[in-house]
Amino acid sequence: MARDDDMEIISEPGPEHVPVRRRPDLVRFLVLGGVVGYALGSLLGWLGPDAPGSSTLQEIILLGSVGLIFGVLLAAVVYLVADRRSSR
């Protein structure tokens, strides 16, 4: 028979150190890329040379939209690179 004073007391387990992976936020990358791309495209449409047969507003909308698409695509590539680096 075991006596009470021979029993080992197990204390509460302490906190475990788990590595935390900080991933970048995809939505922030895409929104920022779209806004920057649209702004640069619109600026190019406003300050660039005039196209025959179209108004300045049409140029701003067209080039801003193209800039938005390229900005989002570029931001997606940058996100993938940042996500790959965060997993190391």
Secondary structure, 3 states (H helix, E strand, C coil): CCCHHHCCCCCCCCCCCCCCCCCCCHHHHHHHHHHHHHHHHHHHHHHCCCCCCCCHHHHHHHHHHHHHHHHHHHHHHHHHHHHHHHCC
